[in-house]
């Protein structure tokens, strides 16, 4: 094998491991946004790479070969995906891009720590910390990024104190702006739905839709529900759900037309550089 051929292989391999253009490096540090649940608790988030947008239906389809979403559109966020679905997507996308999968999935061994009676899946999933593959953000990483990281301007929502500037939520995600009390019938009549990713203003770090559009799965478990944390609120949810500090749990096998995710990658491997 000649040197030119070996060099070409090395270049192609390096290119396949570069960060996609729609990712941004989030500089690590302590929480500076006083609205955060982690503010003042001496917690530091290491730097990591984060997707600018929620995973789109086009991206999902390219990896998984299907589209489970209730509202169809290439640039709409994928939804109606469980936490387990997202874990599988991360590994399959990593393999597709010649990266080391971040998760080890054992579908035959039930997770003994998962006591949620509504979850009939309960796969045992472990992480490979030195992997350069795609993964879900931890709750701390998600909240750190949503609240602006080291560039935070101390907003309540991700990128503004004015929710309509940065979020699709129950009042503005349909044909007209809704007022009064929330009701599902009113949302249906108003044809509320998801919107193309990146349609609103970004936050201080250039991240879009971390408030609103679809709720985003995190890696962490929910203490009280033995489920998984979701963050950010969604198109059918209330304004308070869109605040960067809001947290809620859902069984890991749960799905809904407002349940999506975004992915990130660690920077603890030279393959990420």
MIDOSE-1310 file (N, C-alpha, C; in nm, 2 decimals, decimal comma, always signed):
residues 273
xxxx	+0,09/-0,12/+0,00/+0,00/+0,00/+0,00/+0,09/+0,12/+0,00; +0,07/+0,21/-0,10/+0,16/+0,33/-0,11/+0,13/+0,44/-0,01; +0,22/+0,53/+0,01/+0,21/+0,63/+0,11/+0,09/+0,73/+0,08; +0,07/+0,75/-0,05/-0,03/+0,84/-0,10/-0,17/+0,79/-0,06
xxxx	-0,19/+0,66/-0,08/-0,32/+0,59/-0,05/-0,34/+0,59/+0,10; -0,24/+0,57/+0,18/-0,25/+0,57/+0,33/-0,29/+0,71/+0,38; -0,22/+0,81/+0,31/-0,25/+0,95/+0,35/-0,40/+0,98/+0,32; -0,45/+0,94/+0,21/-0,58/+0,97/+0,17/-0,68/+0,91/+0,27
xxxx	-0,65/+0,78/+0,31/-0,74/+0,71/+0,41/-0,74/+0,79/+0,54; -0,62/+0,84/+0,58/-0,61/+0,92/+0,71/-0,69/+1,05/+0,70; -0,69/+1,11/+0,58/-0,76/+1,24/+0,57/-0,91/+1,21/+0,57; -0,96/+1,11/+0,50/-1,10/+1,07/+0,50/-1,15/+1,04/+0,64
xxxx	-1,06/+0,96/+0,71/-1,10/+0,93/+0,85/-1,11/+1,05/+0,94; -1,02/+1,14/+0,93/-1,02/+1,26/+1,01/-1,15/+1,35/+0,97; -1,18/+1,35/+0,84/-1,30/+1,43/+0,80/-1,42/+1,37/+0,86; -1,43/+1,24/+0,86/-1,55/+1,18/+0,91/-1,57/+1,20/+1,06
xxxx	-1,46/+1,24/+1,13/-1,47/+1,26/+1,28/-1,48/+1,40/+1,32; -1,48/+1,49/+1,22/-1,49/+1,63/+1,25/-1,64/+1,66/+1,30; -1,65/+1,77/+1,37/-1,78/+1,81/+1,42/-1,86/+1,86/+1,31; -1,99/+1,83/+1,30/-2,08/+1,88/+1,19/-2,09/+2,03/+1,21
xxxx	-2,12/+2,10/+1,10/-2,13/+2,25/+1,10/-2,24/+2,30/+1,19; -2,35/+2,22/+1,21/-2,46/+2,27/+1,29/-2,44/+2,23/+1,44; -2,31/+2,22/+1,48/-2,28/+2,21/+1,62/-2,19/+2,33/+1,67; -2,20/+2,35/+1,80/-2,12/+2,46/+1,86/-2,04/+2,41/+1,98
xxxx	-1,92/+2,45/+2,00/-1,85/+2,42/+2,12/-1,90/+2,50/+2,24; -1,94/+2,44/+2,35/-1,99/+2,51/+2,46/-1,87/+2,52/+2,56; -1,82/+2,63/+2,59/-1,71/+2,65/+2,69/-1,76/+2,61/+2,83; -1,68/+2,53/+2,90/-1,72/+2,49/+3,03/-1,70/+2,60/+3,13
xxxx	-1,76/+2,57/+3,25/-1,74/+2,66/+3,37/-1,86/+2,65/+3,46; -1,86/+2,73/+3,56/-1,97/+2,73/+3,66/-2,10/+2,80/+3,60; -2,21/+2,77/+3,67/-2,33/+2,84/+3,63/-2,34/+2,98/+3,67; -2,36/+3,07/+3,57/-2,36/+3,21/+3,60/-2,51/+3,27/+3,60
xxxx	-2,60/+3,19/+3,54/-2,74/+3,24/+3,54/-2,80/+3,21/+3,67; -2,85/+3,31/+3,74/-2,90/+3,30/+3,88/-3,04/+3,23/+3,88; -3,10/+3,21/+3,77/-3,23/+3,14/+3,76/-3,21/+2,99/+3,76; -3,09/+2,94/+3,74/-3,06/+2,80/+3,72/-3,07/+2,73/+3,85
xxxx	-3,11/+2,60/+3,84/-3,12/+2,51/+3,96/-2,98/+2,49/+4,02; -2,88/+2,50/+3,94/-2,74/+2,47/+3,98/-2,66/+2,59/+4,02; -2,72/+2,71/+4,01/-2,65/+2,83/+4,04/-2,61/+2,84/+4,19; -2,48/+2,88/+4,22/-2,43/+2,89/+4,36/-2,41/+2,76/+4,43
xxxx	-2,41/+2,65/+4,35/-2,39/+2,51/+4,41/-2,25/+2,45/+4,38; -2,16/+2,54/+4,34/-2,02/+2,50/+4,32/-2,01/+2,38/+4,22; -2,09/+2,39/+4,12/-2,09/+2,29/+4,01/-2,04/+2,34/+3,88; -1,94/+2,27/+3,83/-1,88/+2,32/+3,70/-1,91/+2,22/+3,59
xxxx	-1,95/+2,27/+3,48/-1,98/+2,18/+3,36/-1,86/+2,18/+3,27; -1,80/+2,07/+3,24/-1,69/+2,06/+3,14/-1,74/+2,11/+3,00; -1,65/+2,15/+2,92/-1,69/+2,19/+2,78/-1,74/+2,07/+2,70; -1,83/+2,10/+2,61/-1,88/+1,99/+2,52/-1,93/+2,05/+2,40
xxxx	-1,96/+1,97/+2,30/-2,01/+2,01/+2,17/-2,16/+1,98/+2,17; -2,24/+2,08/+2,13/-2,39/+2,07/+2,13/-2,45/+2,11/+2,00; -2,55/+2,03/+1,96/-2,63/+2,06/+1,84/-2,70/+2,20/+1,85; -2,69/+2,28/+1,74/-2,76/+2,41/+1,74/-2,91/+2,39/+1,74
xxxx	-2,95/+2,28/+1,68/-3,10/+2,26/+1,66/-3,14/+2,13/+1,72; -3,27/+2,11/+1,75/-3,33/+1,99/+1,78/-3,31/+1,89/+1,66; -3,30/+1,77/+1,68/-3,28/+1,67/+1,57/-3,40/+1,68/+1,48; -3,38/+1,69/+1,35/-3,49/+1,71/+1,26/-3,54/+1,57/+1,21
xxxx	-3,65/+1,58/+1,14/-3,71/+1,45/+1,09/-3,62/+1,40/+0,97; -3,56/+1,49/+0,90/-3,47/+1,45/+0,79/-3,35/+1,38/+0,85; -3,29/+1,43/+0,96/-3,17/+1,37/+1,02/-3,21/+1,23/+1,07; -3,33/+1,23/+1,14/-3,37/+1,10/+1,19/-3,39/+0,99/+1,08
xxxx	-3,46/+1,03/+0,98/-3,49/+0,94/+0,87/-3,36/+0,89/+0,80; -3,26/+0,98/+0,79/-3,13/+0,94/+0,73/-3,06/+0,83/+0,81; -3,08/+0,83/+0,94/-3,02/+0,73/+1,03/-3,11/+0,61/+1,05; -3,23/+0,63/+1,08/-3,32/+0,53/+1,13/-3,41/+0,46/+1,02
xxxx	-3,42/+0,54/+0,91/-3,50/+0,48/+0,80/-3,65/+0,49/+0,82; -3,70/+0,56/+0,92/-3,84/+0,58/+0,94/-3,87/+0,72/+0,99; -4,00/+0,75/+1,00/-4,03/+0,88/+1,06/-4,16/+0,87/+1,15; -4,14/+0,86/+1,28/-4,25/+0,84/+1,37/-4,34/+0,96/+1,40
xxxx	-4,30/+1,08/+1,35/-4,36/+1,21/+1,39/-4,50/+1,22/+1,35; -4,58/+1,29/+1,43/-4,72/+1,32/+1,41/-4,73/+1,43/+1,31; -4,64/+1,53/+1,31/-4,64/+1,64/+1,21/-4,52/+1,62/+1,12; -4,55/+1,60/+0,99/-4,44/+1,57/+0,90/-4,38/+1,69/+0,83
xxxx	-4,25/+1,68/+0,82/-4,17/+1,79/+0,75/-4,02/+1,77/+0,78; -3,94/+1,78/+0,67/-3,80/+1,75/+0,69/-3,73/+1,84/+0,79; -3,77/+1,97/+0,80/-3,71/+2,06/+0,89/-3,78/+2,08/+1,02; -3,89/+2,00/+1,04/-3,96/+2,00/+1,17/-3,88/+1,91/+1,26
xxxx	-3,88/+1,93/+1,39/-3,81/+1,84/+1,48/-3,88/+1,71/+1,49; -3,80/+1,60/+1,49/-3,86/+1,47/+1,51/-3,93/+1,46/+1,64; -4,04/+1,40/+1,65/-4,11/+1,38/+1,78/-4,18/+1,24/+1,78; -4,25/+1,22/+1,89/-4,31/+1,09/+1,92/-4,19/+0,98/+1,92
xxxx	-4,09/+1,02/+1,99/-3,97/+0,93/+2,01/-3,95/+0,91/+2,16; -3,93/+0,79/+2,20/-3,90/+0,76/+2,34/-3,75/+0,78/+2,37; -3,72/+0,78/+2,50/-3,58/+0,79/+2,54/-3,50/+0,68/+2,48; -3,55/+0,56/+2,48/-3,48/+0,45/+2,42/-3,45/+0,47/+2,27
xxxx	-3,55/+0,52/+2,20/-3,54/+0,55/+2,06/-3,42/+0,65/+2,03; -3,41/+0,75/+2,12/-3,30/+0,85/+2,11/-3,17/+0,79/+2,13; -3,16/+0,70/+2,23/-3,03/+0,63/+2,26/-2,99/+0,55/+2,14; -3,08/+0,48/+2,08/-3,05/+0,40/+1,96/-3,01/+0,49/+1,84
xxxx	-3,08/+0,60/+1,83/-3,04/+0,70/+1,72/-2,89/+0,74/+1,74; -2,86/+0,78/+1,86/-2,72/+0,82/+1,89/-2,62/+0,72/+1,85; -2,64/+0,59/+1,88/-2,54/+0,49/+1,85/-2,54/+0,47/+1,70; -2,65/+0,46/+1,63/-2,66/+0,43/+1,49/-2,60/+0,55/+1,41
xxxx	-2,62/+0,67/+1,45/-2,56/+0,78/+1,38/-2,41/+0,78/+1,41; -2,36/+0,75/+1,52/-2,22/+0,74/+1,55/-2,15/+0,64/+1,46; -2,21/+0,52/+1,45/-2,16/+0,41/+1,36/-2,16/+0,46/+1,21; -2,27/+0,53/+1,17/-2,28/+0,58/+1,03/-2,17/+0,68/+1,00
xxxx	-2,12/+0,75/+1,10/-2,02/+0,85/+1,08/-1,88/+0,81/+1,13; -1,87/+0,68/+1,15/-1,74/+0,62/+1,18/-1,69/+0,67/+1,32; -1,78/+0,69/+1,41/-1,75/+0,73/+1,55/-1,77/+0,61/+1,64; -1,71/+0,62/+1,76/-1,73/+0,51/+1,86/-1,86/+0,54/+1,93
xxxx	-1,96/+0,44/+1,93/-2,08/+0,46/+2,00/-2,06/+0,49/+2,15; -2,14/+0,58/+2,20/-2,13/+0,63/+2,34/-2,20/+0,53/+2,43; -2,30/+0,46/+2,38/-2,38/+0,37/+2,47/-2,36/+0,22/+2,44; -2,37/+0,14/+2,54/-2,38/+0,00/+2,53/-2,52/-0,04/+2,57
xxxx	-2,59/-0,10/+2,48/-2,73/-0,13/+2,50/-2,75/-0,28/+2,51; -2,80/-0,33/+2,63/-2,83/-0,47/+2,65/-2,98/-0,48/+2,66; -3,04/-0,53/+2,55/-3,19/-0,54/+2,55/-3,24/-0,66/+2,62; -3,15/-0,75/+2,65/-3,19/-0,88/+2,71/-3,19/-0,88/+2,86
xxxx	-3,12/-0,77/+2,92/-3,11/-0,76/+3,06/-3,19/-0,64/+3,11; -3,29/-0,66/+3,19/-3,37/-0,55/+3,25/-3,30/-0,47/+3,35; -3,31/-0,34/+3,34/-3,24/-0,25/+3,43/-3,30/-0,27/+3,57; -3,22/-0,32/+3,67/-3,28/-0,34/+3,81/-3,31/-0,21/+3,88
xxxx	-3,26/-0,10/+3,83/-3,29/+0,03/+3,90/-3,41/+0,10/+3,85; -3,47/+0,05/+3,74/-3,59/+0,11/+3,68/-3,71/+0,04/+3,74; -3,78/+0,11/+3,82/-3,90/+0,05/+3,89/-4,03/+0,12/+3,84; -4,02/+0,19/+3,73/-4,14/+0,26/+3,68/-4,23/+0,15/+3,61
xxxx	-4,35/+0,14/+3,67/-4,45/+0,04/+3,63/-4,50/+0,06/+3,48; -4,49/+0,18/+3,44/-4,54/+0,22/+3,30/-4,43/+0,18/+3,19; -4,31/+0,16/+3,23/-4,20/+0,13/+3,14/-4,19/-0,02/+3,12; -4,23/-0,07/+3,01/-4,22/-0,21/+2,98/-4,10/-0,25/+2,90
xxxx	-4,00/-0,16/+2,88/-3,88/-0,18/+2,81/-3,76/-0,22/+2,90; -3,72/-0,12/+2,98/-3,62/-0,13/+3,08/-3,49/-0,20/+3,03; -3,44/-0,16/+2,92/-3,31/-0,20/+2,87/-3,21/-0,15/+2,97; -3,10/-0,23/+2,98/-2,98/-0,19/+3,06/-2,89/-0,12/+2,97
xxxx	-2,86/+0,01/+3,00/-2,78/+0,09/+2,91/-2,67/+0,16/+2,99; -2,54/+0,14/+2,95/-2,43/+0,19/+3,01/-2,36/+0,28/+2,91; -2,27/+0,37/+2,97/-2,20/+0,47/+2,88/-2,05/+0,44/+2,87; -2,00/+0,48/+2,76/-1,86/+0,47/+2,73/-1,80/+0,61/+2,73
xxxx	-1,74/+0,65/+2,85/-1,71/+0,79/+2,87/-1,60/+0,85/+2,78; -1,52/+0,76/+2,72/-1,41/+0,81/+2,63/-1,46/+0,81/+2,49; -1,58/+0,78/+2,46/-1,63/+0,77/+2,32/-1,64/+0,91/+2,26; -1,63/+0,92/+2,13/-1,64/+1,05/+2,06/-1,78/+1,05/+1,99
xxxx	-1,86/+0,96/+2,02/-1,99/+0,94/+1,95/-2,10/+1,04/+2,00; -2,21/+1,03/+1,94/-2,33/+1,12/+1,98/-2,39/+1,06/+2,10; -2,45/+1,16/+2,18/-2,52/+1,12/+2,30/-2,62/+1,23/+2,34; -2,70/+1,19/+2,44/-2,79/+1,29/+2,50/-2,72/+1,38/+2,60
xxxx	-2,75/+1,50/+2,61/-2,69/+1,58/+2,71/-2,74/+1,54/+2,85; -2,65/+1,56/+2,95/-2,70/+1,54/+3,09/-2,79/+1,66/+3,12; -2,87/+1,65/+3,23/-2,95/+1,76/+3,27/-2,87/+1,89/+3,29; -2,76/+1,87/+3,36/-2,67/+1,99/+3,39/-2,62/+2,05/+3,27
xxxx	-2,57/+1,97/+3,17/-2,52/+2,02/+3,05/-2,63/+2,10/+2,97; -2,75/+2,04/+2,97/-2,86/+2,10/+2,90/-2,90/+2,24/+2,96; -2,91/+2,24/+3,09/-2,95/+2,36/+3,16/-2,84/+2,47/+3,15; -2,71/+2,43/+3,15/-2,60/+2,52/+3,14/-2,61/+2,58/+3,00
xxxx	-2,62/+2,50/+2,90/-2,63/+2,55/+2,76/-2,75/+2,64/+2,74; -2,87/+2,60/+2,78/-2,99/+2,67/+2,77/-2,99/+2,81/+2,84; -2,92/+2,81/+2,95/-2,91/+2,94/+3,03/-2,80/+3,03/+2,98; -2,73/+2,99/+2,88/-2,63/+3,08/+2,82/-2,48/+3,06/+2,86
xxxx	-2,46/+2,95/+2,94/-2,32/+2,92/+2,97/-2,25/+3,04/+3,03; -2,12/+3,06/+2,99/-2,04/+3,17/+3,03/-2,08/+3,30/+2,97; -2,17/+3,30/+2,87/-2,22/+3,42/+2,80/-2,36/+3,46/+2,85; -2,40/+3,40/+2,96/-2,54/+3,42/+3,01/-2,57/+3,57/+3,04
xxxx	-2,69/+3,61/+3,00/-2,74/+3,74/+3,03/-2,85/+3,73/+3,13; -2,86/+3,62/+3,20/-2,95/+3,59/+3,31/-3,09/+3,59/+3,28; -3,12/+3,54/+3,16/-3,26/+3,53/+3,11/-3,34/+3,42/+3,18; -3,47/+3,43/+3,19/-3,55/+3,32/+3,24/-3,57/+3,21/+3,14
xxxx	-3,59/+3,25/+3,02/-3,61/+3,15/+2,91/-3,47/+3,14/+2,84; -3,46/+3,06/+2,74/-3,33/+3,04/+2,68/-3,31/+3,14/+2,57; -3,25/+3,25/+2,60/-3,22/+3,36/+2,51/-3,30/+3,49/+2,52; -3,39/+3,49/+2,61/-3,47/+3,61/+2,63/-3,56/+3,60/+2,75
xxxx	-3,61/+3,72/+2,80/-3,72/+3,72/+2,90/-3,85/+3,73/+2,84; -3,85/+3,75/+2,70/-3,98/+3,76/+2,63/-4,00/+3,63/+2,55; -4,09/+3,55/+2,60/-4,10/+3,42/+2,55/-4,13/+3,41/+2,40; -4,21/+3,50/+2,35/-4,25/+3,49/+2,21/-4,13/+3,52/+2,11
xxxx	-4,02/+3,57/+2,16/-3,91/+3,59/+2,08/-3,83/+3,46/+2,05; -3,84/+3,37/+2,14/-3,75/+3,25/+2,13/-3,82/+3,12/+2,14; -3,95/+3,11/+2,17/-4,02/+2,99/+2,19/-4,15/+2,97/+2,12; -4,17/+2,85/+2,07/-4,31/+2,80/+2,03/-4,37/+2,73/+2,15
xxxx	-4,48/+2,78/+2,19/-4,55/+2,72/+2,31/-4,70/+2,73/+2,28; -4,79/+2,69/+2,37/-4,93/+2,67/+2,34/-5,00/+2,80/+2,29; -4,95/+2,92/+2,32/-5,02/+3,04/+2,28/-4,99/+3,08/+2,14; -4,87/+3,05/+2,09/-4,83/+3,10/+1,96/-4,80/+3,00/+1,85
xxxx	-4,82/+2,87/+1,88/-4,78/+2,77/+1,78/-4,90/+2,72/+1,69; -5,00/+2,80/+1,68/-5,11/+2,77/+1,59/-5,15/+2,88/+1,49; -5,27/+2,87/+1,44/-5,31/+2,97/+1,34/-5,32/+3,11/+1,40; -5,36/+3,13/+1,52/-5,36/+3,26/+1,58/-5,31/+3,25/+1,73
xxxx	-5,29/+3,37/+1,78/-5,23/+3,37/+1,92/-5,35/+3,35/+2,02; -5,33/+3,25/+2,10/-5,43/+3,21/+2,20/-5,42/+3,29/+2,33; -5,54/+3,31/+2,39/-5,54/+3,38/+2,52/-5,64/+3,30/+2,61; -5,65/+3,34/+2,73/-5,74/+3,27/+2,82/-5,67/+3,15/+2,89
xxxx	-5,76/+3,05/+2,92/-5,71/+2,93/+2,99/-5,68/+2,82/+2,88; -5,57/+2,74/+2,91/-5,53/+2,63/+2,82/-5,64/+2,53/+2,82; -5,66/+2,48/+2,69/-5,75/+2,36/+2,68/-5,71/+2,29/+2,55; -5,71/+2,16/+2,56/-5,67/+2,08/+2,44/-5,76/+2,10/+2,32
xxxx	-5,89/+2,11/+2,34/-5,98/+2,14/+2,23/-5,95/+2,27/+2,16; -5,91/+2,37/+2,24/-5,87/+2,50/+2,18/-5,75/+2,48/+2,09; -5,65/+2,41/+2,14/-5,53/+2,38/+2,06/-5,55/+2,31/+1,93; -5,64/+2,21/+1,94/-5,68/+2,13/+1,82/-5,75/+2,22/+1,72
xxxx	-5,84/+2,30/+1,76/-5,91/+2,39/+1,67/-5,82/+2,50/+1,61; -5,72/+2,53/+1,68/-5,62/+2,63/+1,64/-5,51/+2,57/+1,56; -5,51/+2,44/+1,54/-5,41/+2,37/+1,46/-5,27/+2,40/+1,51; -5,25/+2,39/+1,64/-5,12/+2,41/+1,70/-5,03/+2,29/+1,66
xxxx	-4,90/+2,31/+1,64/-4,81/+2,20/+1,60/-4,67/+2,25/+1,61; -4,58/+2,16/+1,58/-4,43/+2,20/+1,58/-4,40/+2,29/+1,47; -4,29/+2,36/+1,48/-4,24/+2,45/+1,38/-4,10/+2,42/+1,33; -4,06/+2,46/+1,21/-3,93/+2,43/+1,16/-3,82/+2,47/+1,26
xxxx	-3,72/+2,39/+1,28/-3,62/+2,43/+1,38/-3,55/+2,56/+1,34; -3,51/+2,64/+1,44/-3,44/+2,76/+1,41/-3,52/+2,87/+1,36; -3,66/+2,87/+1,38/-3,75/+2,97/+1,33/-3,75/+3,09/+1,43; -3,71/+3,07/+1,55/-3,71/+3,18/+1,65/-3,57/+3,23/+1,67
xxxx	-3,55/+3,33/+1,76/-3,41/+3,38/+1,78/-3,33/+3,28/+1,87; -3,20/+3,27/+1,85/-3,12/+3,18/+1,93/-3,09/+3,24/+2,06; -3,03/+3,16/+2,15/-2,98/+3,22/+2,28/-2,84/+3,27/+2,27; -2,78/+3,30/+2,38/-2,65/+3,37/+2,38/-2,54/+3,28/+2,31
xxxx	-2,56/+3,15/+2,31/-2,46/+3,06/+2,25/-2,49/+3,02/+2,11; -2,60/+3,07/+2,06/-2,64/+3,04/+1,92/-2,72/+2,92/+1,91; -2,78/+2,87/+2,02/-2,86/+2,75/+2,02/-3,01/+2,79/+2,01; -3,08/+2,71/+1,92/-3,22/+2,74/+1,89/-3,32/+2,64/+1,96
xxxx	-3,43/+2,69/+1,99/-3,55/+2,61/+2,04/-3,52/+2,54/+2,17; -3,43/+2,59/+2,25/-3,41/+2,52/+2,38/-3,52/+2,56/+2,48; -3,60/+2,66/+2,44/-3,73/+2,69/+2,50/-3,84/+2,66/+2,39; -3,93/+2,57/+2,42/-4,04/+2,55/+2,33/-4,01/+2,46/+2,21
xxxx	-4,11/+2,45/+2,12/-4,11/+2,36/+2,01/-4,13/+2,21/+2,05; -4,03/+2,14/+2,09/-4,05/+2,01/+2,15/-3,97/+2,00/+2,28; -4,03/+1,92/+2,37/-3,96/+1,89/+2,50/-3,84/+1,80/+2,46; -3,73/+1,82/+2,53/-3,60/+1,75/+2,49/-3,56/+1,65/+2,60
xxxx	-3,54/+1,52/+2,56/-3,49/+1,42/+2,65/-3,35/+1,45/+2,70; -3,32/+1,43/+2,83/-3,18/+1,43/+2,88/-3,14/+1,29/+2,92; -3,02/+1,27/+2,95/-2,97/+1,14/+2,99/-3,02/+1,10/+3,13; -3,02/+1,20/+3,22/-3,05/+1,17/+3,36/-3,18/+1,11/+3,39
xxxx	-3,18/+1,03/+3,50/-3,31/+0,97/+3,55/-3,38/+1,07/+3,63; -3,51/+1,06/+3,64/-3,59/+1,14/+3,73/-3,61/+1,07/+3,86; -3,57/+1,14/+3,97/-3,56/+1,08/+4,10/-3,69/+1,02/+4,15; -3,80/+1,10/+4,13/-3,93/+1,05/+4,19/-4,00/+0,95/+4,10
xxxx	-3,98/+0,96/+3,97/-4,06/+0,87/+3,88/-3,98/+0,75/+3,82; -3,85/+0,74/+3,85/-3,77/+0,64/+3,79/-3,78/+0,64/+3,64; -3,81/+0,76/+3,59/-3,81/+0,78/+3,44/-3,69/+0,85/+3,40; -3,71/+0,94/+3,30/-3,60/+1,03/+3,25/-3,64/+1,17/+3,24
xxxx	-3,54/+1,26/+3,26/-3,57/+1,40/+3,27/-3,60/+1,46/+3,12; -3,70/+1,55/+3,11/-3,71/+1,63/+2,99/-3,70/+1,77/+3,03; -3,66/+1,85/+2,93/-3,64/+2,00/+2,96/-3,69/+2,08/+2,84; -3,72/+2,21/+2,87/-3,74/+2,30/+2,76/-3,88/+2,33/+2,72
xxxx	-3,98/+2,25/+2,76/-4,12/+2,28/+2,72/-4,14/+2,25/+2,57; -4,26/+2,27/+2,53/-4,29/+2,24/+2,39/-4,41/+2,31/+2,33; -4,45/+2,29/+2,21/-4,55/+2,36/+2,14/-4,69/+2,36/+2,21; -4,72/+2,26/+2,28/-4,85/+2,25/+2,35/-4,84/+2,28/+2,50
xxxx	-4,72/+2,31/+2,55/-4,70/+2,34/+2,69/-4,71/+2,48/+2,73; -4,72/+2,50/+2,86/-4,73/+2,63/+2,92/-4,60/+2,71/+2,92; -4,60/+2,84/+2,94/-4,49/+2,92/+2,94/-4,38/+2,89/+3,04; -4,43/+2,85/+3,16/-4,34/+2,82/+3,27/-4,25/+2,69/+3,24
xxxx	-4,31/+2,60/+3,16/-4,23/+2,48/+3,12/-4,12/+2,52/+3,03; -4,12/+2,64/+2,96/-4,01/+2,68/+2,87/-3,90/+2,74/+2,94; -3,91/+2,77/+3,07/-3,79/+2,83/+3,14/-3,68/+2,73/+3,15; -3,56/+2,78/+3,14/-3,44/+2,69/+3,14/-3,43/+2,61/+3,26
xxxx	-3,48/+2,65/+3,38/-3,47/+2,58/+3,50/-3,58/+2,47/+3,52; -3,69/+2,48/+3,44/-3,80/+2,38/+3,46/-3,75/+2,24/+3,43; -3,79/+2,15/+3,51/-3,76/+2,01/+3,49/-3,88/+1,92/+3,52; -3,89/+1,81/+3,44/-4,00/+1,72/+3,46/-3,95/+1,58/+3,42
xxxx	-4,02/+1,48/+3,46/-3,98/+1,34/+3,42/-4,09/+1,27/+3,35; -4,05/+1,17/+3,28/-4,14/+1,09/+3,19/-4,09/+0,95/+3,18; -4,17/+0,85/+3,18/-4,12/+0,71/+3,17/-4,04/+0,70/+3,04; -3,93/+0,63/+3,04/-3,83/+0,63/+2,93/-3,89/+0,57/+2,80
xxxx	-4,00/+0,49/+2,81/-4,06/+0,44/+2,69/-4,18/+0,53/+2,64; -4,20/+0,64/+2,71/-4,30/+0,73/+2,67/-4,28/+0,81/+2,54; -4,39/+0,84/+2,47/-4,38/+0,91/+2,35/-4,49/+1,01/+2,34; -4,47/+1,11/+2,26/-4,57/+1,21/+2,24/-4,54/+1,30/+2,13
xxxx	-4,63/+1,37/+2,07/-4,61/+1,46/+1,95/-4,53/+1,59/+1,99; -4,50/+1,60/+2,12/-4,42/+1,72/+2,17/-4,29/+1,67/+2,23; -4,25/+1,55/+2,21/-4,13/+1,49/+2,27/-4,03/+1,46/+2,17; -3,92/+1,54/+2,18/-3,80/+1,53/+2,08/-3,67/+1,53/+2,16
xxxx	-3,57/+1,57/+2,09/-3,43/+1,58/+2,16/-3,33/+1,65/+2,07; -3,22/+1,68/+2,13/-3,10/+1,72/+2,06/-2,98/+1,64/+2,10; -2,88/+1,64/+2,03/-2,76/+1,56/+2,06/-2,64/+1,64/+2,09; -2,54/+1,58/+2,16/-2,42/+1,65/+2,18/-2,30/+1,55/+2,17
xxxx	-2,18/+1,60/+2,18/-2,07/+1,51/+2,18/-1,96/+1,56/+2,28; -1,89/+1,47/+2,34/-1,79/+1,50/+2,44/-1,67/+1,55/+2,37; -1,58/+1,62/+2,45/-1,45/+1,66/+2,39/-1,33/+1,60/+2,47; -1,36/+1,49/+2,53/-1,25/+1,42/+2,60/-1,17/+1,32/+2,52
xxxx	-1,19/+1,33/+2,39/-1,11/+1,25/+2,30/-1,05/+1,33/+2,19; -0,92/+1,30/+2,15/-0,85/+1,37/+2,05/-0,92/+1,35/+1,92; -1,01/+1,25/+1,90/-1,08/+1,24/+1,78/-1,18/+1,35/+1,76; -1,22/+1,42/+1,86/-1,31/+1,53/+1,85/-1,25/+1,66/+1,79
x	-1,12/+1,67/+1,79/-1,05/+1,79/+1,76/-1,04/+1,81/+1,61
